[in-house]
């Protein structure tokens, strides 16, 4: 390996001995498969399912048709679905407008980081508060499920 003119000038004319290329690069371990590993590798084989996926697609369509026919108030369902799409579009427009204001996204990011820090301190840091959070989540689940 030849030394550059700059390194020769720095060392006062002395040249460094050439290092072998293998000393500069870390060795990579190469995993080679051996014949004695074959029984262990046979356990890792995966087989494809023998069932036809088109049948499950047909079943899904038939199930959706049956559920749609069971709905009595179809215009209300369509109205709620359309309202959800409009709300999603409107939310996207509002977030895009907020993101266009130069300083506001950074301020909101700081607010989010602050709230995350507070949440960790309040609910996750101590054992008693984790138990309280778990109890709150369980009561919320029961309220949603209607069992409470």
VOGU-246108 format. One record per residue: x negated, y, z negated of N, C-alpha, C in turn; residue in one letter. Coordinates in nm, 3 decimals. Layout:
BEGIN
(r (X; Y; Z); (X; Y; Z); (X; Y; Z); 'a')
...
This chain:
BEGIN
(r (-0.086; -0.116; 0.000); (0.000; 0.000; 0.000); (-0.091; 0.123; 0.000); 'x')
(r (-0.077; 0.207; 0.096); (-0.163; 0.323; 0.109); (-0.115; 0.436; 0.020); 'x')
(r (-0.210; 0.506; -0.043); (-0.175; 0.619; -0.129); (-0.156; 0.743; -0.044); 'x')
(r (-0.067; 0.831; -0.086); (-0.045; 0.954; -0.012); (-0.155; 1.054; -0.043); 'x')
(r (-0.166; 1.155; 0.039); (-0.270; 1.257; 0.020); (-0.247; 1.333; -0.109); 'x')
(r (-0.122; 1.351; -0.148); (-0.091; 1.424; -0.271); (-0.137; 1.347; -0.394); 'x')
(r (-0.110; 1.216; -0.397); (-0.151; 1.136; -0.513); (-0.302; 1.123; -0.520); 'x')
(r (-0.369; 1.120; -0.405); (-0.515; 1.115; -0.405); (-0.572; 1.245; -0.459); 'x')
(r (-0.510; 1.359; -0.423); (-0.558; 1.488; -0.472); (-0.534; 1.501; -0.622); 'x')
(r (-0.422; 1.449; -0.672); (-0.393; 1.456; -0.814); (-0.490; 1.372; -0.896); 'x')
(r (-0.528; 1.260; -0.844); (-0.615; 1.170; -0.919); (-0.762; 1.200; -0.896); 'x')
(r (-0.793; 1.305; -0.831); (-0.932; 1.343; -0.807); (-1.004; 1.251; -0.710); 'x')
(r (-0.936; 1.203; -0.613); (-0.997; 1.119; -0.512); (-0.988; 0.971; -0.544); 'x')
(r (-0.945; 0.935; -0.664); (-0.935; 0.794; -0.699); (-0.808; 0.736; -0.638); 'x')
(r (-0.818; 0.618; -0.593); (-0.702; 0.550; -0.536); (-0.651; 0.445; -0.633); 'x')
(r (-0.521; 0.434; -0.636); (-0.459; 0.333; -0.720); (-0.462; 0.199; -0.647); 'x')
(r (-0.479; 0.090; -0.721); (-0.474; -0.040; -0.654); (-0.332; -0.067; -0.604); 'x')
(r (-0.323; -0.133; -0.495); (-0.193; -0.163; -0.437); (-0.123; -0.268; -0.520); 'x')
(r (0.000; -0.237; -0.559); (0.078; -0.331; -0.638); (0.153; -0.424; -0.543); 'x')
(r (0.161; -0.549; -0.578); (0.239; -0.639; -0.492); (0.386; -0.599; -0.494); 'x')
(r (0.454; -0.624; -0.385); (0.594; -0.583; -0.370); (0.684; -0.650; -0.474); 'x')
(r (0.651; -0.770; -0.512); (0.736; -0.840; -0.609); (0.727; -0.776; -0.748); 'x')
(r (0.620; -0.703; -0.778); (0.608; -0.639; -0.908); (0.694; -0.513; -0.915); 'x')
(r (0.728; -0.454; -0.801); (0.806; -0.331; -0.800); (0.957; -0.357; -0.808); 'x')
(r (1.000; -0.467; -0.752); (1.143; -0.496; -0.748); (1.178; -0.602; -0.851); 'x')
(r (1.290; -0.586; -0.919); (1.331; -0.689; -1.016); (1.371; -0.815; -0.943); 'x')
(r (1.346; -0.927; -1.007); (1.384; -1.055; -0.946); (1.533; -1.076; -0.961); 'x')
(r (1.592; -1.131; -0.863); (1.733; -1.164; -0.866); (1.747; -1.313; -0.884); 'x')
(r (1.834; -1.350; -0.974); (1.857; -1.493; -0.991); (1.954; -1.538; -0.883); 'x')
(r (1.919; -1.643; -0.817); (2.002; -1.696; -0.710); (2.069; -1.821; -0.763); 'x')
(r (2.199; -1.821; -0.759); (2.275; -1.937; -0.806); (2.287; -2.035; -0.690); 'x')
(r (2.225; -2.149; -0.707); (2.232; -2.250; -0.603); (2.319; -2.364; -0.653); 'x')
(r (2.403; -2.413; -0.565); (2.488; -2.524; -0.601); (2.410; -2.653; -0.584); 'x')
(r (2.415; -2.735; -0.687); (2.345; -2.862; -0.683); (2.447; -2.973; -0.672); 'x')
(r (2.403; -3.089; -0.635); (2.491; -3.203; -0.616); (2.555; -3.247; -0.748); 'x')
(r (2.482; -3.235; -0.860); (2.538; -3.277; -0.988); (2.647; -3.181; -1.036); 'x')
(r (2.659; -3.061; -0.977); (2.765; -2.967; -1.014); (2.897; -2.996; -0.943); 'x')
(r (2.897; -3.087; -0.849); (3.015; -3.113; -0.767); (3.136; -3.158; -0.848); 'x')
(r (3.124; -3.248; -0.947); (3.246; -3.285; -1.023); (3.306; -3.167; -1.097); 'x')
(r (3.222; -3.080; -1.149); (3.273; -2.964; -1.220); (3.342; -2.867; -1.124); 'x')
(r (3.289; -2.852; -1.004); (3.348; -2.760; -0.907); (3.481; -2.811; -0.854); 'x')
(r (3.501; -2.942; -0.855); (3.627; -2.996; -0.804); (3.743; -2.958; -0.895); 'x')
(r (3.715; -2.923; -1.021); (3.822; -2.880; -1.111); (3.873; -2.742; -1.076); 'x')
(r (3.795; -2.665; -1.001); (3.831; -2.528; -0.969); (3.913; -2.516; -0.842); 'x')
(r (3.942; -2.626; -0.777); (4.019; -2.618; -0.653); (4.163; -2.578; -0.681); 'x')
(r (4.215; -2.497; -0.594); (4.355; -2.455; -0.605); (4.430; -2.506; -0.485); 'x')
(r (4.548; -2.553; -0.507); (4.631; -2.603; -0.398); (4.745; -2.506; -0.374); 'x')
(r (4.780; -2.488; -0.249); (4.891; -2.401; -0.214); (5.023; -2.469; -0.249); 'x')
(r (5.121; -2.389; -0.281); (5.252; -2.443; -0.313); (5.314; -2.499; -0.186); 'x')
(r (5.385; -2.608; -0.201); (5.442; -2.673; -0.084); (5.579; -2.617; -0.046); 'x')
(r (5.636; -2.534; -0.131); (5.768; -2.481; -0.101); (5.760; -2.372; 0.006); 'x')
(r (5.866; -2.358; 0.080); (5.872; -2.261; 0.188); (5.913; -2.125; 0.131); 'x')
(r (5.839; -2.019; 0.163); (5.869; -1.887; 0.109); (5.988; -1.822; 0.179); 'x')
(r (6.018; -1.862; 0.300); (6.132; -1.803; 0.369); (6.263; -1.841; 0.302); 'x')
(r (6.268; -1.960; 0.241); (6.389; -2.001; 0.171); (6.413; -1.911; 0.051); 'x')
(r (6.307; -1.874; -0.021); (6.325; -1.787; -0.136); (6.366; -1.647; -0.090); 'x')
(r (6.319; -1.604; 0.027); (6.361; -1.475; 0.082); (6.509; -1.475; 0.116); 'x')
(r (6.556; -1.586; 0.174); (6.698; -1.597; 0.206); (6.781; -1.600; 0.079); 'x')
(r (6.731; -1.669; -0.024); (6.803; -1.674; -0.150); (6.811; -1.534; -0.213); 'x')
(r (6.705; -1.458; -0.200); (6.703; -1.322; -0.255); (6.807; -1.235; -0.185); 'x')
(r (6.813; -1.244; -0.053); (6.910; -1.164; 0.023); (7.052; -1.205; -0.013); 'x')
(r (7.076; -1.334; -0.025); (7.210; -1.380; -0.062); (7.248; -1.333; -0.203); 'x')
(r (7.150; -1.336; -0.295); (7.174; -1.290; -0.431); (7.207; -1.141; -0.433); 'x')
(r (7.131; -1.061; -0.354); (7.159; -0.918; -0.348); (7.296; -0.889; -0.287); 'x')
(r (7.333; -0.965; -0.184); (7.467; -0.947; -0.125); (7.577; -0.979; -0.226); 'x')
(r (7.555; -1.085; -0.304); (7.656; -1.122; -0.404); (7.667; -1.014; -0.512); 'x')
(r (7.557; -0.959; -0.554); (7.561; -0.854; -0.656); (7.624; -0.727; -0.601); 'x')
(r (7.597; -0.694; -0.474); (7.657; -0.575; -0.415); (7.808; -0.592; -0.401); 'x')
(r (7.850; -0.712; -0.365); (7.994; -0.737; -0.353); (8.063; -0.734; -0.489); 'x')
(r (7.991; -0.765; -0.596); (8.049; -0.767; -0.730); (8.067; -0.626; -0.787); 'x')
(r (7.999; -0.527; -0.728); (8.010; -0.390; -0.779); (8.144; -0.332; -0.736); 'x')
(r (8.218; -0.277; -0.832); (8.350; -0.222; -0.802); (8.342; -0.077; -0.755); 'x')
(r (8.252; 0.002; -0.812); (8.245; 0.145; -0.783); (8.120; 0.174; -0.698); 'x')
(r (8.125; 0.136; -0.570); (8.009; 0.150; -0.483); (7.970; 0.295; -0.457); 'x')
(r (8.063; 0.388; -0.441); (8.021; 0.528; -0.418); (7.942; 0.586; -0.535); 'x')
(r (7.975; 0.548; -0.656); (7.902; 0.599; -0.772); (7.758; 0.546; -0.771); 'x')
(r (7.742; 0.420; -0.736); (7.607; 0.361; -0.729); (7.526; 0.433; -0.622); 'x')
(r (7.586; 0.458; -0.507); (7.516; 0.530; -0.400); (7.482; 0.673; -0.443); 'x')
(r (7.573; 0.736; -0.515); (7.549; 0.871; -0.563); (7.432; 0.874; -0.662); 'x')
(r (7.429; 0.779; -0.755); (7.317; 0.772; -0.850); (7.185; 0.742; -0.779); 'x')
(r (7.189; 0.652; -0.682); (7.067; 0.621; -0.606); (7.016; 0.741; -0.529); 'x')
(r (7.106; 0.813; -0.464); (7.067; 0.934; -0.391); (7.017; 1.042; -0.486); 'x')
(r (7.082; 1.055; -0.600); (7.037; 1.152; -0.700); (6.897; 1.119; -0.752); 'x')
(r (6.868; 0.991; -0.768); (6.734; 0.951; -0.814); (6.629; 0.985; -0.710); 'x')
(r (6.661; 0.964; -0.583); (6.565; 0.997; -0.476); (6.542; 1.148; -0.469); 'x')
(r (6.649; 1.227; -0.480); (6.636; 1.373; -0.480); (6.556; 1.420; -0.601); 'x')
(r (6.580; 1.361; -0.718); (6.505; 1.399; -0.838); (6.357; 1.366; -0.823); 'x')
(r (6.327; 1.253; -0.763); (6.188; 1.216; -0.739); (6.121; 1.314; -0.643); 'x')
(r (6.192; 1.352; -0.537); (6.136; 1.448; -0.440); (6.116; 1.584; -0.507); 'x')
(r (6.214; 1.628; -0.585); (6.204; 1.758; -0.653); (6.088; 1.758; -0.753); 'x')
(r (6.069; 1.650; -0.825); (5.957; 1.639; -0.918); (5.824; 1.649; -0.844); 'x')
(r (5.817; 1.585; -0.730); (5.694; 1.591; -0.649); (5.665; 1.733; -0.604); 'x')
(r (5.769; 1.806; -0.565); (5.752; 1.945; -0.522); (5.705; 2.032; -0.638); 'x')
(r (5.765; 2.013; -0.756); (5.727; 2.094; -0.872); (5.583; 2.065; -0.914); 'x')
(r (5.545; 1.938; -0.916); (5.407; 1.903; -0.952); (5.309; 1.959; -0.850); 'x')
(r (5.344; 1.956; -0.723); (5.258; 2.015; -0.620); (5.243; 2.165; -0.638); 'x')
(r (5.351; 2.234; -0.676); (5.344; 2.378; -0.699); (5.258; 2.410; -0.822); 'x')
(r (5.274; 2.331; -0.927); (5.191; 2.353; -1.046); (5.045; 2.327; -1.016); 'x')
(r (5.020; 2.226; -0.936); (4.883; 2.192; -0.901); (4.818; 2.299; -0.814); 'x')
(r (4.899; 2.380; -0.744); (4.844; 2.485; -0.657); (4.797; 2.606; -0.737); 'x')
(r (4.847; 2.625; -0.860); (4.802; 2.735; -0.945); (4.662; 2.700; -0.994); 'x')
(r (4.563; 2.788; -0.974); (4.424; 2.748; -1.000); (4.392; 2.705; -1.143); 'x')
(r (4.439; 2.774; -1.244); (4.397; 2.745; -1.381); (4.491; 2.651; -1.454); 'x')
(r (4.614; 2.642; -1.409); (4.716; 2.567; -1.481); (4.686; 2.417; -1.492); 'x')
(r (4.637; 2.347; -1.389); (4.608; 2.204; -1.406); (4.504; 2.177; -1.515); 'x')
(r (4.403; 2.260; -1.526); (4.301; 2.240; -1.629); (4.359; 2.263; -1.768); 'x')
(r (4.447; 2.362; -1.781); (4.511; 2.387; -1.911); (4.599; 2.269; -1.949); 'x')
(r (4.676; 2.218; -1.853); (4.761; 2.103; -1.881); (4.678; 1.979; -1.914); 'x')
(r (4.563; 1.965; -1.850); (4.474; 1.855; -1.883); (4.424; 1.866; -2.026); 'x')
(r (4.390; 1.987; -2.069); (4.348; 2.007; -2.208); (4.462; 1.979; -2.306); 'x')
(r (4.583; 2.018; -2.270); (4.699; 1.989; -2.355); (4.716; 1.837; -2.366); 'x')
(r (4.703; 1.767; -2.256); (4.716; 1.622; -2.258); (4.608; 1.555; -2.342); 'x')
(r (4.484; 1.604; -2.329); (4.376; 1.549; -2.410); (4.399; 1.577; -2.558); 'x')
(r (4.447; 1.696; -2.589); (4.477; 1.730; -2.728); (4.586; 1.642; -2.785); 'x')
(r (4.692; 1.620; -2.708); (4.801; 1.536; -2.755); (4.754; 1.392; -2.773); 'x')
(r (4.670; 1.344; -2.681); (4.617; 1.208; -2.693); (4.534; 1.194; -2.819); 'x')
(r (4.449; 1.294; -2.847); (4.371; 1.292; -2.970); (4.459; 1.291; -3.094); 'x')
(r (4.563; 1.373; -3.094); (4.654; 1.378; -3.207); (4.724; 1.244; -3.225); 'x')
(r (4.770; 1.183; -3.115); (4.840; 1.055; -3.121); (4.750; 0.946; -3.178); 'x')
(r (4.624; 0.943; -3.133); (4.530; 0.844; -3.185); (4.509; 0.865; -3.334); 'x')
(r (4.490; 0.990; -3.375); (4.470; 1.020; -3.517); (4.594; 0.986; -3.599); 'x')
(r (4.710; 1.018; -3.547); (4.834; 1.002; -3.623); (4.880; 0.857; -3.631); 'x')
(r (4.868; 0.781; -3.519); (4.929; 0.650; -3.514); (4.832; 0.533; -3.502); 'x')
(r (4.713; 0.551; -3.451); (4.626; 0.438; -3.422); (4.505; 0.425; -3.512); 'x')
(r (4.466; 0.528; -3.580); (4.341; 0.527; -3.654); (4.349; 0.447; -3.784); 'x')
(r (4.461; 0.456; -3.854); (4.473; 0.392; -3.984); (4.574; 0.278; -3.979); 'x')
(r (4.551; 0.178; -4.064); (4.632; 0.057; -4.063); (4.779; 0.085; -4.097); 'x')
(r (4.802; 0.169; -4.196); (4.940; 0.199; -4.237); (5.017; 0.269; -4.124); 'x')
(r (4.949; 0.360; -4.055); (5.019; 0.431; -3.948); (5.043; 0.340; -3.828); 'x')
(r (4.956; 0.240; -3.805); (4.982; 0.144; -3.698); (5.106; 0.061; -3.731); 'x')
(r (5.120; 0.024; -3.859); (5.240; -0.051; -3.899); (5.365; 0.035; -3.880); 'x')
(r (5.355; 0.163; -3.912); (5.467; 0.255; -3.893); (5.505; 0.267; -3.746); 'x')
(r (5.405; 0.276; -3.660); (5.431; 0.283; -3.516); (5.497; 0.156; -3.466); 'x')
(r (5.449; 0.040; -3.513); (5.509; -0.088; -3.472); (5.654; -0.095; -3.517); 'x')
(r (5.683; -0.046; -3.638); (5.821; -0.046; -3.688); (5.908; 0.048; -3.605); 'x')
(r (5.855; 0.164; -3.569); (5.930; 0.258; -3.485); (5.960; 0.198; -3.348); 'x')
(r (5.864; 0.129; -3.293); (5.885; 0.066; -3.161); (5.991; -0.043; -3.170); 'x')
(r (5.988; -0.122; -3.277); (6.088; -0.227; -3.293); (6.229; -0.169; -3.309); 'x')
(r (6.242; -0.061; -3.385); (6.375; 0.000; -3.399); (6.423; 0.059; -3.266); 'x')
(r (6.331; 0.115; -3.187); (6.368; 0.167; -3.056); (6.412; 0.053; -2.964); 'x')
(r (6.342; -0.061; -2.969); (6.383; -0.177; -2.889); (6.523; -0.223; -2.925); 'x')
(r (6.550; -0.225; -3.056); (6.682; -0.269; -3.101); (6.790; -0.171; -3.059); 'x')
(r (6.761; -0.043; -3.061); (6.860; 0.058; -3.017); (6.888; 0.044; -2.867); 'x')
(r (6.781; 0.020; -2.788); (6.800; 0.005; -2.644); (6.878; -0.122; -2.613); 'x')
(r (6.843; -0.231; -2.683); (6.912; -0.357; -2.658); (7.054; -0.358; -2.712); 'x')
(r (7.086; -0.264; -2.804); (7.220; -0.255; -2.858); (7.244; -0.350; -2.974); 'x')
(r (7.139; -0.403; -3.034); (7.156; -0.495; -3.146); (7.160; -0.424; -3.281); 'x')
(r (7.133; -0.297; -3.282); (7.135; -0.221; -3.408); (7.254; -0.128; -3.414); 'x')
